[in-house]
Amino acid sequence: MAFALPAVIVYVSALASGQEVVHTSKAGRQAYLFVTEGSVEVNGARLSAGDQARIADETKLKILSQQGAELMLLDLPAQR
């Protein structure tokens, strides 16, 4: 059995306190965000170390570090 693996883009970031990054994605994609250290605010929702979020139907993510933060973002095709 063959599997076609979709294109997955992985981002790893270390943000200083107060630093903001913006991730823009194309329609038809989703994101998984993992916060490994510190805390961030993502489009108004607060996430702390150990938290994760599954994000769908958003093409723009504003990620603001509340305190020094480390995170990983996976951008992949939306599941149907």
Backbone as XML, in Angstrom:
<?xml version="1.0"?>
<chain id="A" units="angstrom">
  <residue number="1" name="MET">
    <atom name="N" x="0.846" y="-1.160" z="0.000"/>
    <atom name="CA" x="0.000" y="0.000" z="0.000"/>
    <atom name="C" x="0.901" y="1.235" z="0.000"/>
  </residue>
  <residue number="2" name="ALA">
    <atom name="N" x="0.592" y="2.158" z="-0.838"/>
    <atom name="CA" x="1.386" y="3.379" z="-0.941"/>
    <atom name="C" x="0.673" y="4.531" z="-0.255"/>
  </residue>
  <residue number="3" name="PHE">
    <atom name="N" x="1.441" y="5.383" z="0.346"/>
    <atom name="CA" x="0.909" y="6.571" z="0.996"/>
    <atom name="C" x="1.554" y="7.802" z="0.399"/>
  </residue>
  <residue number="4" name="ALA">
    <atom name="N" x="0.751" y="8.771" z="0.074"/>
    <atom name="CA" x="1.272" y="10.057" z="-0.388"/>
    <atom name="C" x="1.292" y="10.974" z="0.835"/>
  </residue>
  <residue number="5" name="LEU">
    <atom name="N" x="2.474" y="11.391" z="1.245"/>
    <atom name="CA" x="2.581" y="12.259" z="2.412"/>
    <atom name="C" x="2.436" y="13.715" z="1.993"/>
  </residue>
  <residue number="6" name="PRO">
    <atom name="N" x="1.568" y="14.446" z="2.660"/>
    <atom name="CA" x="1.376" y="15.854" z="2.306"/>
    <atom name="C" x="2.581" y="16.690" z="2.719"/>
  </residue>
  <residue number="7" name="ALA">
    <atom name="N" x="2.709" y="17.832" z="2.106"/>
    <atom name="CA" x="3.799" y="18.745" z="2.439"/>
    <atom name="C" x="3.569" y="19.330" z="3.823"/>
  </residue>
  <residue number="8" name="VAL">
    <atom name="N" x="4.512" y="19.088" z="4.713"/>
    <atom name="CA" x="4.456" y="19.623" z="6.064"/>
    <atom name="C" x="5.612" y="20.589" z="6.231"/>
  </residue>
  <residue number="9" name="ILE">
    <atom name="N" x="5.323" y="21.760" z="6.750"/>
    <atom name="CA" x="6.359" y="22.748" z="7.015"/>
    <atom name="C" x="6.486" y="22.879" z="8.528"/>
  </residue>
  <residue number="10" name="VAL">
    <atom name="N" x="7.711" y="22.769" z="9.037"/>
    <atom name="CA" x="7.958" y="22.824" z="10.472"/>
    <atom name="C" x="8.758" y="24.084" z="10.780"/>
  </residue>
  <residue number="11" name="TYR">
    <atom name="N" x="8.268" y="24.853" z="11.744"/>
    <atom name="CA" x="8.955" y="26.063" z="12.205"/>
    <atom name="C" x="9.283" y="25.884" z="13.684"/>
  </residue>
  <residue number="12" name="VAL">
    <atom name="N" x="10.497" y="26.253" z="14.072"/>
    <atom name="CA" x="10.909" y="26.237" z="15.470"/>
    <atom name="C" x="11.396" y="27.642" z="15.799"/>
  </residue>
  <residue number="13" name="SER">
    <atom name="N" x="10.887" y="28.213" z="16.882"/>
    <atom name="CA" x="11.227" y="29.598" z="17.226"/>
    <atom name="C" x="11.526" y="29.751" z="18.707"/>
  </residue>
  <residue number="14" name="ALA">
    <atom name="N" x="12.447" y="30.665" z="18.993"/>
    <atom name="CA" x="12.703" y="31.113" z="20.357"/>
    <atom name="C" x="12.429" y="32.611" z="20.346"/>
  </residue>
  <residue number="15" name="LEU">
    <atom name="N" x="11.477" y="33.053" z="21.159"/>
    <atom name="CA" x="11.059" y="34.451" z="21.175"/>
    <atom name="C" x="11.405" y="35.102" z="22.505"/>
  </residue>
  <residue number="16" name="ALA">
    <atom name="N" x="11.907" y="36.319" z="22.438"/>
    <atom name="CA" x="12.160" y="37.098" z="23.650"/>
    <atom name="C" x="10.829" y="37.639" z="24.164"/>
  </residue>
  <residue number="17" name="SER">
    <atom name="N" x="10.794" y="38.002" z="25.415"/>
    <atom name="CA" x="9.589" y="38.578" z="26.000"/>
    <atom name="C" x="9.155" y="39.808" z="25.209"/>
  </residue>
  <residue number="18" name="GLY">
    <atom name="N" x="7.884" y="39.853" z="24.813"/>
    <atom name="CA" x="7.344" y="40.968" z="24.051"/>
    <atom name="C" x="7.544" y="40.865" z="22.547"/>
  </residue>
  <residue number="19" name="GLN">
    <atom name="N" x="8.305" y="39.891" z="22.084"/>
    <atom name="CA" x="8.543" y="39.724" z="20.645"/>
    <atom name="C" x="7.317" y="39.104" z="19.986"/>
  </residue>
  <residue number="20" name="GLU">
    <atom name="N" x="6.994" y="39.572" z="18.787"/>
    <atom name="CA" x="5.839" y="39.062" z="18.046"/>
    <atom name="C" x="6.280" y="38.574" z="16.677"/>
  </residue>
  <residue number="21" name="VAL">
    <atom name="N" x="5.715" y="37.461" z="16.257"/>
    <atom name="CA" x="5.906" y="36.952" z="14.904"/>
    <atom name="C" x="4.531" y="36.713" z="14.301"/>
  </residue>
  <residue number="22" name="VAL">
    <atom name="N" x="4.455" y="36.792" z="12.993"/>
    <atom name="CA" x="3.198" y="36.543" z="12.286"/>
    <atom name="C" x="3.434" y="35.412" z="11.299"/>
  </residue>
  <residue number="23" name="HIS">
    <atom name="N" x="2.584" y="34.408" z="11.367"/>
    <atom name="CA" x="2.658" y="33.283" z="10.429"/>
    <atom name="C" x="1.462" y="33.386" z="9.493"/>
  </residue>
  <residue number="24" name="THR">
    <atom name="N" x="1.730" y="33.399" z="8.203"/>
    <atom name="CA" x="0.670" y="33.452" z="7.196"/>
    <atom name="C" x="0.655" y="32.123" z="6.442"/>
  </residue>
  <residue number="25" name="SER">
    <atom name="N" x="-0.527" y="31.572" z="6.307"/>
    <atom name="CA" x="-0.702" y="30.289" z="5.641"/>
    <atom name="C" x="-1.748" y="30.432" z="4.543"/>
  </residue>
  <residue number="26" name="LYS">
    <atom name="N" x="-1.694" y="29.548" z="3.582"/>
    <atom name="CA" x="-2.689" y="29.554" z="2.506"/>
    <atom name="C" x="-3.982" y="28.889" z="2.986"/>
  </residue>
  <residue number="27" name="ALA">
    <atom name="N" x="-5.071" y="29.231" z="2.350"/>
    <atom name="CA" x="-6.352" y="28.585" z="2.647"/>
    <atom name="C" x="-6.215" y="27.083" z="2.385"/>
  </residue>
  <residue number="28" name="GLY">
    <atom name="N" x="-6.949" y="26.284" z="3.131"/>
    <atom name="CA" x="-6.892" y="24.838" z="2.950"/>
    <atom name="C" x="-5.769" y="24.180" z="3.738"/>
  </residue>
  <residue number="29" name="ARG">
    <atom name="N" x="-5.169" y="24.928" z="4.668"/>
    <atom name="CA" x="-4.115" y="24.372" z="5.509"/>
    <atom name="C" x="-4.508" y="24.546" z="6.975"/>
  </residue>
  <residue number="30" name="GLN">
    <atom name="N" x="-3.866" y="23.804" z="7.833"/>
    <atom name="CA" x="-4.100" y="23.917" z="9.261"/>
    <atom name="C" x="-2.756" y="23.955" z="9.962"/>
  </residue>
  <residue number="31" name="ALA">
    <atom name="N" x="-2.770" y="24.284" z="11.242"/>
    <atom name="CA" x="-1.529" y="24.377" z="11.992"/>
    <atom name="C" x="-1.675" y="23.691" z="13.340"/>
  </residue>
  <residue number="32" name="TYR">
    <atom name="N" x="-0.565" y="23.162" z="13.811"/>
    <atom name="CA" x="-0.453" y="22.650" z="15.163"/>
    <atom name="C" x="0.652" y="23.450" z="15.826"/>
  </residue>
  <residue number="33" name="LEU">
    <atom name="N" x="0.384" y="24.014" z="16.989"/>
    <atom name="CA" x="1.350" y="24.830" z="17.707"/>
    <atom name="C" x="1.637" y="24.191" z="19.057"/>
  </residue>
  <residue number="34" name="PHE">
    <atom name="N" x="2.913" y="24.011" z="19.354"/>
    <atom name="CA" x="3.353" y="23.429" z="20.617"/>
    <atom name="C" x="4.230" y="24.451" z="21.333"/>
  </residue>
  <residue number="35" name="VAL">
    <atom name="N" x="3.881" y="24.798" z="22.570"/>
    <atom name="CA" x="4.683" y="25.723" z="23.368"/>
    <atom name="C" x="5.517" y="24.868" z="24.321"/>
  </residue>
  <residue number="36" name="THR">
    <atom name="N" x="6.843" y="24.939" z="24.174"/>
    <atom name="CA" x="7.711" y="24.096" z="24.997"/>
    <atom name="C" x="8.283" y="24.843" z="26.195"/>
  </residue>
  <residue number="37" name="GLU">
    <atom name="N" x="8.361" y="26.172" z="26.119"/>
    <atom name="CA" x="8.819" y="26.994" z="27.245"/>
    <atom name="C" x="8.128" y="28.337" z="27.205"/>
  </residue>
  <residue number="38" name="GLY">
    <atom name="N" x="7.924" y="28.940" z="28.381"/>
    <atom name="CA" x="7.343" y="30.275" z="28.454"/>
    <atom name="C" x="5.861" y="30.282" z="28.142"/>
  </residue>
  <residue number="39" name="SER">
    <atom name="N" x="5.380" y="31.414" z="27.664"/>
    <atom name="CA" x="3.973" y="31.534" z="27.290"/>
    <atom name="C" x="3.836" y="32.514" z="26.130"/>
  </residue>
  <residue number="40" name="VAL">
    <atom name="N" x="2.786" y="32.303" z="25.352"/>
    <atom name="CA" x="2.507" y="33.144" z="24.192"/>
    <atom name="C" x="1.022" y="33.435" z="24.132"/>
  </residue>
  <residue number="41" name="GLU">
    <atom name="N" x="0.677" y="34.440" z="23.351"/>
    <atom name="CA" x="-0.706" y="34.737" z="23.022"/>
    <atom name="C" x="-0.822" y="34.559" z="21.513"/>
  </residue>
  <residue number="42" name="VAL">
    <atom name="N" x="-1.773" y="33.716" z="21.096"/>
    <atom name="CA" x="-1.972" y="33.427" z="19.672"/>
    <atom name="C" x="-3.356" y="33.905" z="19.276"/>
  </residue>
  <residue number="43" name="ASN">
    <atom name="N" x="-3.418" y="34.949" z="18.474"/>
    <atom name="CA" x="-4.702" y="35.533" z="18.070"/>
    <atom name="C" x="-5.618" y="35.743" z="19.276"/>
  </residue>
  <residue number="44" name="GLY">
    <atom name="N" x="-5.017" y="36.176" z="20.386"/>
    <atom name="CA" x="-5.797" y="36.489" z="21.583"/>
    <atom name="C" x="-5.934" y="35.365" z="22.594"/>
  </residue>
  <residue number="45" name="ALA">
    <atom name="N" x="-5.541" y="34.142" z="22.239"/>
    <atom name="CA" x="-5.640" y="33.003" z="23.167"/>
    <atom name="C" x="-4.275" y="32.753" z="23.803"/>
  </residue>
  <residue number="46" name="ARG">
    <atom name="N" x="-4.252" y="32.614" z="25.124"/>
    <atom name="CA" x="-2.995" y="32.419" z="25.845"/>
    <atom name="C" x="-2.652" y="30.933" z="25.935"/>
  </residue>
  <residue number="47" name="LEU">
    <atom name="N" x="-1.391" y="30.617" z="25.637"/>
    <atom name="CA" x="-0.871" y="29.253" z="25.755"/>
    <atom name="C" x="0.400" y="29.305" z="26.581"/>
  </residue>
  <residue number="48" name="SER">
    <atom name="N" x="0.583" y="28.314" z="27.453"/>
    <atom name="CA" x="1.763" y="28.243" z="28.306"/>
    <atom name="C" x="2.558" y="26.982" z="27.996"/>
  </residue>
  <residue number="49" name="ALA">
    <atom name="N" x="3.742" y="26.876" z="28.602"/>
    <atom name="CA" x="4.600" y="25.705" z="28.395"/>
    <atom name="C" x="3.797" y="24.420" z="28.595"/>
  </residue>
  <residue number="50" name="GLY">
    <atom name="N" x="3.926" y="23.514" z="27.642"/>
    <atom name="CA" x="3.194" y="22.247" z="27.687"/>
    <atom name="C" x="1.867" y="22.279" z="26.964"/>
  </residue>
  <residue number="51" name="ASP">
    <atom name="N" x="1.389" y="23.474" z="26.610"/>
    <atom name="CA" x="0.121" y="23.590" z="25.880"/>
    <atom name="C" x="0.347" y="23.365" z="24.383"/>
  </residue>
  <residue number="52" name="GLN">
    <atom name="N" x="-0.719" y="22.966" z="23.739"/>
    <atom name="CA" x="-0.701" y="22.829" z="22.289"/>
    <atom name="C" x="-2.050" y="23.270" z="21.735"/>
  </residue>
  <residue number="53" name="ALA">
    <atom name="N" x="-2.044" y="23.655" z="20.475"/>
    <atom name="CA" x="-3.287" y="24.105" z="19.841"/>
    <atom name="C" x="-3.367" y="23.553" z="18.430"/>
  </residue>
  <residue number="54" name="ARG">
    <atom name="N" x="-4.561" y="23.130" z="18.059"/>
    <atom name="CA" x="-4.846" y="22.743" z="16.677"/>
    <atom name="C" x="-5.627" y="23.902" z="16.088"/>
  </residue>
  <residue number="55" name="ILE">
    <atom name="N" x="-5.111" y="24.477" z="15.015"/>
    <atom name="CA" x="-5.683" y="25.702" z="14.468"/>
    <atom name="C" x="-6.137" y="25.446" z="13.032"/>
  </residue>
  <residue number="56" name="ALA">
    <atom name="N" x="-7.408" y="25.695" z="12.775"/>
    <atom name="CA" x="-7.965" y="25.504" z="11.433"/>
    <atom name="C" x="-8.721" y="26.770" z="11.041"/>
  </residue>
  <residue number="57" name="ASP">
    <atom name="N" x="-8.859" y="26.986" z="9.763"/>
    <atom name="CA" x="-9.623" y="28.113" z="9.223"/>
    <atom name="C" x="-9.047" y="29.470" z="9.614"/>
  </residue>
  <residue number="58" name="GLU">
    <atom name="N" x="-7.739" y="29.533" z="9.826"/>
    <atom name="CA" x="-7.039" y="30.789" z="10.106"/>
    <atom name="C" x="-5.879" y="30.885" z="9.125"/>
  </residue>
  <residue number="59" name="THR">
    <atom name="N" x="-5.801" y="31.955" z="8.389"/>
    <atom name="CA" x="-4.682" y="32.114" z="7.461"/>
    <atom name="C" x="-3.586" y="33.015" z="8.025"/>
  </residue>
  <residue number="60" name="LYS">
    <atom name="N" x="-3.873" y="33.670" z="9.166"/>
    <atom name="CA" x="-2.886" y="34.549" z="9.776"/>
    <atom name="C" x="-2.855" y="34.308" z="11.282"/>
  </residue>
  <residue number="61" name="LEU">
    <atom name="N" x="-1.679" y="33.983" z="11.803"/>
    <atom name="CA" x="-1.507" y="33.779" z="13.233"/>
    <atom name="C" x="-0.557" y="34.836" z="13.772"/>
  </residue>
  <residue number="62" name="LYS">
    <atom name="N" x="-1.022" y="35.620" z="14.739"/>
    <atom name="CA" x="-0.171" y="36.591" z="15.428"/>
    <atom name="C" x="0.244" y="35.946" z="16.745"/>
  </residue>
  <residue number="63" name="ILE">
    <atom name="N" x="1.541" y="35.704" z="16.878"/>
    <atom name="CA" x="2.070" y="35.025" z="18.056"/>
    <atom name="C" x="2.917" y="36.023" z="18.832"/>
  </residue>
  <residue number="64" name="LEU">
    <atom name="N" x="2.471" y="36.359" z="20.042"/>
    <atom name="CA" x="3.148" y="37.332" z="20.895"/>
    <atom name="C" x="3.677" y="36.623" z="22.131"/>
  </residue>
  <residue number="65" name="SER">
    <atom name="N" x="4.984" y="36.734" z="22.372"/>
    <atom name="CA" x="5.590" y="36.123" z="23.551"/>
    <atom name="C" x="5.246" y="36.940" z="24.791"/>
  </residue>
  <residue number="66" name="GLN">
    <atom name="N" x="4.650" y="36.291" z="25.786"/>
    <atom name="CA" x="4.324" y="36.943" z="27.050"/>
    <atom name="C" x="5.549" y="36.970" z="27.959"/>
  </residue>
  <residue number="67" name="GLN">
    <atom name="N" x="6.342" y="35.949" z="27.854"/>
    <atom name="CA" x="7.637" y="35.855" z="28.520"/>
    <atom name="C" x="8.491" y="35.032" z="27.572"/>
  </residue>
  <residue number="68" name="GLY">
    <atom name="N" x="9.779" y="35.018" z="27.715"/>
    <atom name="CA" x="10.598" y="34.264" z="26.764"/>
    <atom name="C" x="9.943" y="32.932" z="26.441"/>
  </residue>
  <residue number="69" name="ALA">
    <atom name="N" x="9.796" y="32.608" z="25.191"/>
    <atom name="CA" x="9.061" y="31.399" z="24.808"/>
    <atom name="C" x="9.791" y="30.633" z="23.719"/>
  </residue>
  <residue number="70" name="GLU">
    <atom name="N" x="9.626" y="29.327" z="23.756"/>
    <atom name="CA" x="10.093" y="28.456" z="22.684"/>
    <atom name="C" x="8.887" y="27.688" z="22.184"/>
  </residue>
  <residue number="71" name="LEU">
    <atom name="N" x="8.795" y="27.574" z="20.850"/>
    <atom name="CA" x="7.628" y="26.909" z="20.283"/>
    <atom name="C" x="7.955" y="26.223" z="18.971"/>
  </residue>
  <residue number="72" name="MET">
    <atom name="N" x="7.067" y="25.319" z="18.596"/>
    <atom name="CA" x="7.166" y="24.633" z="17.311"/>
    <atom name="C" x="5.797" y="24.728" z="16.643"/>
  </residue>
  <residue number="73" name="LEU">
    <atom name="N" x="5.800" y="25.095" z="15.366"/>
    <atom name="CA" x="4.570" y="25.228" z="14.589"/>
    <atom name="C" x="4.650" y="24.296" z="13.388"/>
  </residue>
  <residue number="74" name="LEU">
    <atom name="N" x="3.636" y="23.470" z="13.220"/>
    <atom name="CA" x="3.521" y="22.606" z="12.045"/>
    <atom name="C" x="2.429" y="23.172" z="11.154"/>
  </residue>
  <residue number="75" name="ASP">
    <atom name="N" x="2.751" y="23.402" z="9.896"/>
    <atom name="CA" x="1.785" y="23.916" z="8.906"/>
    <atom name="C" x="1.581" y="22.790" z="7.899"/>
  </residue>
  <residue number="76" name="LEU">
    <atom name="N" x="0.360" y="22.281" z="7.798"/>
    <atom name="CA" x="0.105" y="21.143" z="6.920"/>
    <atom name="C" x="-1.262" y="21.235" z="6.278"/>
  </residue>
  <residue number="77" name="PRO">
    <atom name="N" x="-1.482" y="20.466" z="5.226"/>
    <atom name="CA" x="-2.791" y="20.488" z="4.564"/>
    <atom name="C" x="-3.901" y="20.095" z="5.539"/>
  </residue>
  <residue number="78" name="ALA">
    <atom name="N" x="-5.039" y="20.755" z="5.429"/>
    <atom name="CA" x="-6.191" y="20.445" z="6.270"/>
    <atom name="C" x="-6.708" y="19.051" z="5.943"/>
  </residue>
  <residue number="79" name="GLN">
    <atom name="N" x="-7.117" y="18.337" z="6.988"/>
    <atom name="CA" x="-7.698" y="17.026" z="6.778"/>
    <atom name="C" x="-9.150" y="17.182" z="6.419"/>
  </residue>
  <residue number="80" name="ARG">
    <atom name="N" x="-9.604" y="16.367" z="5.535"/>
    <atom name="CA" x="-10.985" y="16.445" z="5.079"/>
    <atom name="C" x="-11.801" y="15.345" z="5.668"/>
  </residue>
</chain>
